[in-house]
Amino acid sequence: MRRSSYFTRAQPPRTSSPEYSEGRTRQAWENYVTGHALADVADAPVRNEIVQSWQRSLTMGVDASKQQSRKIEDQDNLHRLRRRNASLRQAAKSAFARLEPHLAEAKAILILTDKDGVIIDAIGDHSVLDEGQEIHLEIGGIWNEDAIGTNGIGTALKTGKATYVHAAEHFCQGVQAWTCAGVPIFDPFDRSVIGVVDLSGPPHIFRRHNIALVVAAAREIEIALAEQQREERTLLLEAFLNSDATRPGNSVLLLDKAGRILFRRGLDDKLHLPRPDLAVGRQLLALSAGMSDSDIKAALPPELETDGIERLEFEGRLRGAALFLKQSRAARVRLEDSVRIKARANVDEDEIVIVGSAPKMLEAMELAERAAAANVTVLIQGETGVGKELFARLVHSRLPRGGAPYVTVNCAAISKELIGAELFGHVEGAFTGAVRGGKAGKFEQADGGVLCLDEIGDMPVELQPYLLRALEQKAVYRIGDSARRPVNVQLVAMTNRNLRDDVETGRFRRDLFYRIGIVAIDVPPLRQRGNDILLLLEHFNETYATRFSRERLEFPPDVLERLRSYRWPGNVRELRNMVERLHLLKTRTEVTLRDLPAEILEPVGGFGLSHDIEMSQGPVNLENVEASAIRRAMLAEKGNLTRVAATLGISRPTLYRKIKQYGIPRD
């Protein structure tokens, strides 16, 4: 809507918010943009974040009389921009498709922008989409604060916070006939702002709680982005580990397709990050498909000397690069397939060691590191016995504050009636059996540290809203008390259940699932970790030999092969218990097949040796066993080779090579 003069009064828009006064806000805006009576702004119903944005707009020289924003006119440039943001657009696709039917007759549109505030997608009411073209609120429109001053998109980008801007709160007169709510989208990898989701429309659609809808959409997009990135990282790690240039003796930086450090090896011995410029998640250079090895080397910081560069490609595209770093002999550190976590102060416990070199384990460890640095909620998922609690301790050990509390609660071990008091505490007399003087709950005990909720899927549904409120408000209310108690807790939730299924069946709240799953760490089962079985066997052998003051056990090749091919339904815990039992029962050091538990010697089902060999295919040898296991896995997974590779604990390139080697038909 265009106005004939600079300060033409418009009819006050209808709004349900009692805090907003169209007349007083517009008067404050006019005073502000003309430089008169600025002191009156403090008395006007104008929020601080709006006043601060007005000031930024004035400082940048934005013309308050502008009637529309700028737009990218060149279609080729716009096409390239949208293609560069293909991952973001793909991540938003599901959320936008779900919301589009509800916006069709709602006089509202939902907008997706890139990190510079350029609109790359828009859906919703067609009449509003048409009206938006008048002010360039359309694909290609530029809506950062530099271009159009205070608005939902640009102000959310500038502040990194969810923002709503209503009617006369906009800085430029031409867009004051609109209301908008913008929420930044954060890259799950490094938490940088990579875009904005915005809900816009005429002023009468304004409701302050509109922003909750947009927040939910933004979080859904971030979860989809995280899924994309996890798959990309796994593929990249597999490509690296299966290449001929892994160079075990070299320190390595593994870069993703954007040039960010995805993985580091040999720069330290315990995954501490003493050099911020080489921290996981840091962008080292702007990597692009057209760069040669010399281009990559030239783009690196001058003090970073390389001993070689390996371009990592699959499916015909550049997906990353491995940098092999030069180091003097004195500077080299011993490479370890483990992460060590020191025992906590004043706690009687041993040092914790996480052993593993499988791609999925490396990814899980790296995610735990980044989650601790970003101070976000973490959901650790995995089968019983995989070692989920070790990853919770890894998150805790990487907190910047030394001696931060670590508090655990097993949601399945506390009765439905008492779990609320256990988490949030209670005051004296709150219920029968309440402690005299009251008692602080686990949230208060974990203030400044980590609260680990084990078996989160068993939390009663009626208690879940209170947990969600505590996480959102960063505060708790003791049972029987109305006093708000602020807490700063990093929540780590663990489960061996499929929470997505529980969400669909109503056993777990959807909003809580999205809130606790900002970073989701999937700890792989032992059967998917390949040679990690032998690494863990070596580790536990050393551990129990030291503990029981005896010699290390010896495992002949036939025993190692049997252990390597067993499916380990009890995962790492089962392997650890087996080694401990052998150390306790064996009088000699050499372990024979007869010393192994019966379930390993005679596995029932699965892909163990005893029942998987198809005798009609030839003599019993390793190749026949391997080919048979692959065939059965392909049958069980209905030919889905990605799941077959995961089930067998091998990479997809290795699976393809084995299929070709044994002449196994893919159908």
C-alpha positions in Angstrom: 0.0 0.0 0.0 1.5 3.4 -1.1 0.9 6.6 0.8 0.6 10.0 -0.9 2.7 11.9 1.6 5.6 11.0 3.9 3.6 11.1 7.1 0.1 10.3 5.9 -1.8 8.6 8.8 -3.2 5.1 8.2 -6.2 3.6 9.9 -4.9 1.7 13.0 -4.7 -2.0 12.2 -6.7 -4.4 14.2 -4.6 -6.3 16.7 -5.2 -8.6 19.6 -2.1 -7.4 21.4 -2.9 -4.8 24.2 0.7 -3.8 24.3 0.7 -2.4 20.8 -0.7 1.1 20.2 -0.7 2.0 16.5 -1.1 5.8 17.1 1.6 6.1 19.8 4.0 3.8 17.9 3.6 5.7 14.7 4.2 9.0 16.5 7.3 7.6 18.1 8.5 6.4 14.7 7.9 9.8 13.1 9.8 11.6 16.0 12.6 9.1 15.7 13.2 9.3 11.9 12.9 13.1 11.9 15.4 13.5 14.8 12.8 15.3 17.0 11.8 14.5 20.6 13.8 11.3 20.8 13.3 11.3 24.5 9.6 10.6 23.9 10.5 7.2 22.6 11.3 6.0 26.1 7.7 6.7 27.1 6.1 5.2 24.0 5.1 1.5 23.8 8.1 0.6 21.6 10.2 -2.4 22.5 13.9 -2.0 23.1 14.8 -4.3 20.2 12.8 -2.2 17.8 14.4 1.1 19.0 17.8 -0.5 18.7 17.0 -1.6 15.1 15.7 1.9 14.3 19.0 3.3 15.5 20.9 0.8 13.3 18.8 1.7 10.3 19.4 5.4 10.8 23.2 4.8 11.2 23.3 2.8 8.0 21.5 5.6 6.2 18.3 3.7 5.3 15.7 6.0 3.8 12.6 5.8 6.0 10.4 6.8 3.1 11.3 3.8 1.0 8.3 2.0 -0.5 9.9 -1.3 -1.3 13.1 -3.3 -0.8 15.7 -4.2 -3.4 15.5 -7.2 -5.6 17.9 -9.4 -7.6 16.7 -8.8 -11.1 19.1 -11.0 -13.0 17.4 -14.5 -13.2 20.7 -16.3 -13.8 22.2 -14.8 -10.6 19.0 -15.7 -8.7 19.1 -19.3 -10.0 22.8 -19.7 -8.9 21.9 -18.3 -5.5 19.1 -20.8 -5.0 21.3 -23.6 -6.2 24.0 -22.6 -3.7 21.3 -22.9 -1.0 20.0 -26.2 -2.2 20.6 -28.0 1.1 18.7 -25.4 3.1 15.8 -25.4 0.6 15.7 -29.2 0.7 15.7 -29.2 4.5 12.8 -26.8 4.6 10.8 -28.7 2.0 9.0 -31.0 4.5 8.1 -28.2 6.9 6.8 -26.0 4.2 4.8 -28.8 2.6 3.2 -29.5 5.9 2.2 -25.9 6.6 1.2 -24.8 3.1 -2.4 -26.2 3.2 -3.0 -24.2 6.4 -1.8 -20.9 4.9 -3.8 -21.1 1.7 -6.8 -19.2 3.0 -5.1 -17.6 6.1 -3.9 -14.3 4.5 -0.3 -15.3 5.4 2.8 -16.4 3.6 5.8 -18.3 4.8 9.2 -17.2 3.6 12.7 -18.8 3.5 15.8 -16.6 3.1 19.5 -17.2 2.9 22.1 -15.8 5.3 22.0 -12.4 3.6 18.2 -12.0 3.8 17.5 -12.9 0.2 14.2 -14.7 -0.3 14.8 -18.1 -1.9 11.4 -19.7 -1.3 7.9 -18.5 -0.5 4.5 -20.2 -0.1 1.1 -19.4 1.2 -2.0 -17.4 0.3 -1.8 -16.4 -3.3 -3.4 -13.0 -2.9 -0.8 -12.1 -0.2 2.0 -13.5 -2.4 0.8 -11.1 -5.2 0.6 -8.2 -2.8 4.1 -8.9 -1.6 5.5 -8.4 -5.1 4.7 -4.7 -4.8 7.3 -4.3 -2.1 9.6 -7.1 -3.4 8.5 -9.5 -0.7 9.0 -12.3 -3.2 11.7 -14.7 -4.4 14.8 -12.6 -5.1 13.8 -9.8 -2.7 16.6 -8.6 -0.4 15.3 -8.1 3.2 18.4 -7.5 5.4 18.4 -4.4 7.6 20.9 -2.7 5.2 18.3 -2.8 2.4 15.0 -2.0 4.2 15.7 -1.3 7.9 13.7 -2.9 10.7 11.8 -5.9 9.6 11.2 -9.5 10.8 13.8 -11.1 8.4 16.6 -8.5 8.6 16.3 -7.9 12.4 16.2 -11.7 13.1 19.4 -12.0 11.0 21.1 -9.1 12.8 20.3 -10.2 16.3 20.3 -14.0 15.9 17.0 -14.1 17.8 13.3 -14.8 17.1 11.7 -11.4 16.2 8.3 -10.1 15.4 7.9 -6.6 13.8 4.3 -5.2 13.5 3.0 -2.4 11.3 4.5 0.9 12.4 7.4 -0.8 14.1 8.9 -1.3 10.6 11.5 1.4 9.8 10.5 2.0 6.2 7.1 3.5 5.5 6.3 1.3 2.5 6.2 -1.9 4.5 4.2 -0.6 7.5 1.1 -2.2 6.1 2.6 -5.6 7.0 3.3 -7.7 10.1 6.0 -10.3 10.2 7.6 -12.8 12.5 11.2 -14.0 11.7 13.2 -16.8 13.3 16.9 -17.4 12.4 18.0 -20.9 11.2 21.2 -22.1 12.7 23.7 -24.4 11.0 23.8 -27.6 13.2 27.5 -27.9 12.5 28.8 -24.6 13.8 25.7 -22.8 15.0 26.1 -19.9 12.5 23.0 -18.2 11.2 22.4 -19.5 7.6 18.9 -18.2 7.0 15.5 -17.1 8.3 12.0 -18.5 8.3 9.4 -15.6 8.3 5.6 -15.5 8.5 4.2 -12.3 6.9 0.9 -10.9 6.0 -1.5 -7.9 6.6 -1.6 -6.4 10.1 -4.9 -8.1 11.1 -3.2 -11.6 11.2 -0.9 -10.4 14.0 -0.8 -12.6 17.1 2.3 -12.6 19.3 2.1 -16.4 19.5 2.5 -16.5 15.7 6.2 -16.7 16.4 5.8 -20.0 18.1 4.7 -21.5 14.8 7.8 -20.1 13.1 10.1 -21.3 15.8 8.8 -24.8 15.4 9.3 -24.6 11.6 12.9 -23.3 12.1 13.8 -26.1 14.5 12.3 -28.7 12.1 14.5 -27.3 9.3 17.6 -27.5 11.6 16.8 -31.1 12.4 16.5 -31.9 8.7 19.8 -30.1 8.1 21.5 -32.1 10.9 20.3 -35.4 9.2 21.7 -34.2 5.9 25.0 -33.3 7.5 25.3 -36.6 9.4 24.9 -38.6 6.2 27.3 -36.3 4.4 29.9 -36.7 7.2 29.6 -40.4 7.3 30.0 -40.7 3.5 33.0 -38.4 3.6 34.7 -40.4 6.4 34.1 -43.6 4.6 35.5 -42.2 1.4 38.6 -41.1 3.4 39.1 -44.3 5.3 38.6 -46.4 2.2 41.0 -44.3 0.1 44.6 -45.3 -0.6 45.9 -42.1 1.0 44.9 -42.4 4.7 48.6 -42.2 5.7 48.4 -43.5 9.3 51.6 -41.7 10.4 50.4 -38.2 9.4 48.4 -35.6 11.2 45.2 -35.0 9.1 42.6 -32.4 8.7 39.4 -33.6 7.0 37.4 -30.8 5.3 33.8 -31.0 4.1 32.5 -29.6 0.8 32.3 -26.1 2.4 35.9 -26.2 3.6 35.0 -26.7 7.3 37.1 -29.0 9.5 35.0 -32.1 9.9 37.6 -34.3 11.6 41.1 -34.0 12.9 43.7 -36.7 13.7 47.1 -36.5 15.2 47.0 -32.9 16.3 46.5 -33.9 19.9 46.1 -37.1 21.9 42.8 -36.5 23.7 40.8 -34.5 21.3 41.4 -31.2 23.2 41.4 -28.2 20.9 44.3 -26.0 21.8 44.3 -24.1 18.5 41.0 -22.4 17.8 41.9 -22.0 14.1 42.0 -25.8 13.7 39.0 -26.6 15.8 36.3 -29.0 14.5 33.6 -26.9 12.8 36.0 -24.0 11.9 36.0 -23.0 8.2 39.6 -23.3 7.0 39.0 -22.1 3.4 36.2 -21.7 0.9 36.3 -25.0 -0.9 34.8 -25.3 -4.4 34.5 -28.0 -7.0 36.8 -26.2 -9.5 39.8 -25.9 -7.1 42.9 -27.9 -7.9 45.3 -29.2 -5.2 47.5 -26.1 -5.7 44.5 -23.9 -5.4 43.6 -25.5 -2.1 47.1 -25.2 -0.8 47.3 -21.5 -1.8 44.0 -20.8 0.1 45.3 -22.3 3.4 46.7 -20.2 6.2 50.4 -19.6 5.4 51.6 -21.2 8.7 49.9 -24.5 7.8 52.3 -26.6 5.9 50.9 -29.7 4.1 52.6 -32.9 3.1 49.9 -33.7 0.6 46.3 -33.0 -0.3 43.7 -35.7 -1.3 40.5 -34.6 -3.0 37.6 -36.8 -1.8 35.0 -37.4 -4.5 32.0 -39.8 -4.8 29.0 -39.9 -7.1 31.1 -37.7 -9.5 31.2 -34.7 -7.1 33.8 -33.1 -4.9 32.6 -33.7 -1.3 35.7 -32.7 0.6 39.5 -32.9 1.0 42.0 -34.5 3.3 45.0 -32.3 4.3 48.1 -34.2 5.5 50.1 -31.9 7.7 53.9 -31.6 8.0 55.2 -32.0 11.5 58.7 -32.3 12.9 59.6 -35.6 14.5 59.6 -34.0 17.9 56.2 -32.5 17.4 54.5 -35.8 16.4 52.1 -37.4 18.8 51.2 -41.0 19.1 47.9 -41.8 17.3 45.3 -43.5 19.4 42.0 -45.1 18.5 40.5 -43.8 21.7 39.3 -40.8 23.7 40.2 -40.6 27.3 38.1 -38.9 30.0 39.7 -38.1 33.3 38.0 -39.2 36.5 36.0 -36.5 38.1 37.3 -34.7 41.2 36.2 -36.2 44.5 34.5 -39.2 42.7 35.8 -42.7 43.2 36.0 -43.8 39.5 38.5 -44.9 36.9 39.5 -43.0 33.8 37.0 -43.6 31.1 38.2 -44.7 27.6 36.0 -44.6 24.5 37.6 -46.9 21.9 36.7 -46.8 18.3 37.8 -45.8 14.8 34.7 -46.8 12.8 33.3 -43.8 10.8 30.0 -43.7 12.8 31.9 -43.7 16.1 34.2 -40.9 15.0 31.1 -38.9 14.0 29.4 -39.6 17.3 32.5 -38.4 19.3 32.9 -35.3 17.1 29.2 -34.5 17.6 29.6 -34.8 21.4 32.6 -32.4 21.3 30.6 -29.8 19.4 27.5 -30.2 21.5 29.5 -29.4 24.6 31.0 -26.3 23.0 27.6 -25.1 21.8 25.9 -25.8 25.1 22.8 -27.3 23.5 20.6 -30.2 24.5 21.8 -33.6 23.4 19.8 -36.8 22.6 22.0 -39.9 22.7 20.3 -42.9 21.0 21.5 -46.5 20.7 20.8 -50.1 21.6 21.4 -51.4 25.1 25.1 -51.9 25.9 26.6 -49.6 23.2 28.0 -47.2 25.8 25.6 -44.2 25.6 26.6 -43.1 29.1 30.2 -42.7 27.9 29.1 -40.1 25.4 27.2 -38.2 28.1 30.5 -38.2 30.1 32.3 -37.0 27.0 30.0 -34.0 26.7 30.5 -33.2 30.4 34.2 -33.5 30.2 34.4 -30.9 27.5 32.5 -28.2 29.3 34.7 -25.1 29.7 34.0 -24.9 33.5 36.2 -27.3 35.5 34.4 -29.2 38.1 31.0 -28.7 36.6 28.4 -31.0 38.3 27.3 -34.2 36.5 23.9 -35.5 37.8 22.1 -38.6 36.4 18.5 -39.7 36.7 17.2 -43.0 35.4 13.6 -42.2 34.4 12.7 -45.9 34.3 13.9 -46.6 37.9 11.7 -44.0 39.7 8.0 -44.3 40.3 5.6 -42.2 38.3 4.5 -40.4 41.5 8.1 -39.5 42.6 9.9 -38.5 39.4 8.5 -35.0 39.5 9.9 -34.3 43.0 13.1 -36.0 42.0 13.6 -33.7 39.0 12.2 -30.4 40.3 12.5 -30.7 44.1 9.8 -29.9 46.6 9.0 -27.8 49.6 8.2 -29.0 53.1 4.7 -30.4 53.3 4.2 -30.6 49.5 3.1 -34.2 49.8 3.1 -37.2 52.2 6.7 -38.2 52.9 8.2 -34.8 51.8 11.5 -34.1 53.4 11.4 -31.6 56.3 12.7 -28.3 55.1 12.2 -29.2 51.4 14.7 -30.6 49.0 16.4 -29.4 45.8 15.7 -31.4 42.7 18.2 -32.8 40.2 17.8 -29.7 38.0 19.1 -27.5 40.8 21.8 -30.0 41.7 23.1 -29.9 38.1 23.1 -26.1 37.8 26.1 -25.1 35.8 26.8 -28.6 34.6 25.1 -31.6 32.9 21.9 -33.3 33.8 21.7 -36.7 32.2 18.3 -38.3 31.9 18.6 -42.0 31.1 15.7 -43.8 29.5 14.0 -40.5 28.7 11.4 -42.5 26.7 10.0 -43.9 29.9 9.2 -40.4 31.4 5.5 -40.2 32.1 3.6 -38.2 29.4 1.9 -36.0 32.0 5.3 -34.9 33.3 6.8 -34.1 29.9 5.3 -30.6 29.6 7.0 -29.6 32.9 10.3 -30.8 31.6 9.8 -28.8 28.4 8.9 -25.7 30.4 12.0 -26.1 32.5 14.2 -26.3 29.4 12.5 -23.4 27.6 12.4 -21.1 30.6 15.8 -22.2 32.1 14.0 -22.3 35.4 12.2 -24.8 37.7 9.4 -24.6 40.3 9.6 -26.9 43.2 6.5 -28.9 43.9 4.3 -27.0 46.3 6.1 -23.7 45.6 5.5 -20.8 43.2 9.0 -19.3 43.4 10.9 -19.4 40.1 14.4 -20.8 40.5 16.7 -20.1 37.5 19.0 -23.0 36.4 21.7 -23.3 33.8 21.8 -26.9 32.8 23.0 -28.7 29.7 20.6 -31.6 29.3 21.8 -34.9 27.9 19.0 -37.4 27.3 19.6 -41.1 26.5 17.3 -43.8 25.1 17.4 -47.2 23.5 13.9 -46.7 22.1 12.8 -45.2 18.8 11.4 -41.9 20.1 10.1 -41.0 16.6 7.8 -44.0 16.8 6.7 -43.0 20.3 5.9 -39.5 19.1 3.7 -40.9 16.4 1.9 -43.1 18.9 1.4 -40.3 21.4 3.7 -41.8 24.0 6.2 -38.9 23.7 5.5 -35.2 23.1 6.5 -34.0 19.7 7.6 -30.6 20.9 9.8 -32.1 23.7 11.3 -34.5 21.1 12.4 -31.6 18.9 13.6 -29.6 22.0 15.9 -32.4 23.4 17.1 -33.5 20.0 18.9 -30.3 18.9 22.0 -32.5 18.6 21.2 -36.2 18.2 24.1 -38.6 18.6 23.5 -42.1 17.3 25.8 -44.6 18.9 26.2 -47.5 16.5 25.8 -51.1 17.6 29.0 -53.2 17.8 28.0 -55.3 14.7 28.2 -52.1 12.6 31.7 -51.1 13.8 33.9 -53.5 11.8 37.4 -53.8 13.3 36.4 -51.9 16.4 35.5 -55.3 17.8 39.2 -56.3 17.8 40.3 -52.9 19.1 37.8 -53.2 22.0 39.0 -56.8 22.6 42.6 -55.5 22.9 41.5 -52.7 25.2 39.5 -55.0 27.6 42.3 -57.6 27.5 44.8 -55.0 28.7 42.3 -53.6 31.3 41.5 -56.9 33.0 45.1 -58.2 32.8 46.2 -55.1 34.8 43.2 -55.3 37.2 43.7 -59.0 38.0 47.5 -58.9 37.9 47.9 -61.6 35.3 49.2 -62.0 31.8 47.2 -60.8 28.8 45.1 -63.5 27.1 46.1 -64.7 23.6 43.4 -65.0 20.9 44.4 -67.2 17.9 43.2 -66.3 14.4 40.2 -68.7 14.4 39.0 -67.2 17.7 39.4 -63.7 16.4 37.5 -64.5 13.3 34.6 -66.1 15.3 34.4 -63.0 17.5 34.6 -60.7 14.5 31.7 -62.4 12.7 29.4 -62.7 15.8 26.6 -60.1 15.9 27.0 -59.1 19.6 23.3 -58.4 20.5 24.6 -57.2 23.9 27.1 -54.9 22.2 30.1 -53.5 24.0 28.8 -54.6 27.4 28.6 -58.2 26.2 32.1 -58.1 24.8 33.5 -56.6 28.0 31.8 -59.1 30.2 33.1 -62.0 28.0 36.7 -60.8 28.4 36.3 -60.3 32.1 34.9 -63.8 32.5 37.7 -65.3 30.5 40.3 -63.6 32.7 38.5 -64.9 35.8 38.1 -68.5 34.6 41.0 -69.2 32.3 44.1 -70.8 33.9 46.1 -70.6 30.6 46.7 -67.6 28.5 45.6 -69.0 25.1 41.9 -68.8 24.4 40.4 -71.6 22.3 37.0 -71.8 20.5 35.7 -74.1 23.3 36.4 -71.3 25.8 33.9 -69.0 24.1 30.3 -68.7 25.4 27.8 -71.0 23.8 25.8 -68.2 22.2 29.0 -67.3 20.2 29.8 -70.8 19.3 26.3 -71.7 18.2 24.5 -68.4 17.3 20.8 -68.7 16.7 19.8 -66.7 13.7 21.6 -63.5 12.7 24.7 -63.7 10.6 26.8 -65.9 12.9 28.9 -68.7 11.4 26.9 -71.8 12.4 23.6 -71.2 10.7 24.5 -69.0 7.8 26.6 -71.2 5.6 24.9 -72.5 2.5 26.6 -75.8 2.0 25.4 -76.0 -1.6 27.7 -73.2 -2.5 30.9 -75.0 -1.8 33.3 -75.9 1.0 33.2 -74.1 4.3 35.7 -71.2 4.0 35.8 -67.5 4.8 34.7 -66.4 1.3 31.6 -68.7 1.3 30.7 -67.4 4.8 31.1 -63.8 3.7 29.1 -64.3 0.5 26.4 -66.0 2.4 26.2 -63.3 5.0 25.9 -60.6 2.3 23.1 -62.6 0.5 21.1 -63.0 3.7 21.5 -59.4 4.6 20.4 -58.3 1.2 17.3 -60.5 1.5 16.6 -59.2 5.0 16.9 -55.5 4.0 15.0 -56.1 0.7 18.0 -55.0 -1.4 18.6 -51.7 0.3 22.4 -51.6 0.1 22.8 -48.7 2.5 21.1 -50.7 5.2 22.9 -53.9 4.2 26.3 -52.1 4.7 25.1 -50.8 8.0 23.9 -54.3 9.2 27.2 -55.9 8.1 29.3 -53.1 9.6 31.2 -52.3 6.4 31.3 -49.3 4.1 29.2 -49.1 1.0 32.2 -49.0 -1.3 33.4 -52.2 0.4 30.0 -53.8 0.0 29.9 -52.9 -3.7 33.3 -54.5 -4.2 32.3 -57.7 -2.4 29.1 -58.0 -4.4 31.1 -57.7 -7.6 33.8 -60.1 -6.3 31.3 -62.9 -5.4 29.0 -62.2 -8.4 26.0 -61.6 -6.2 23.0 -60.3 -8.2 21.6 -57.0 -6.7 18.0 -58.0 -7.2 
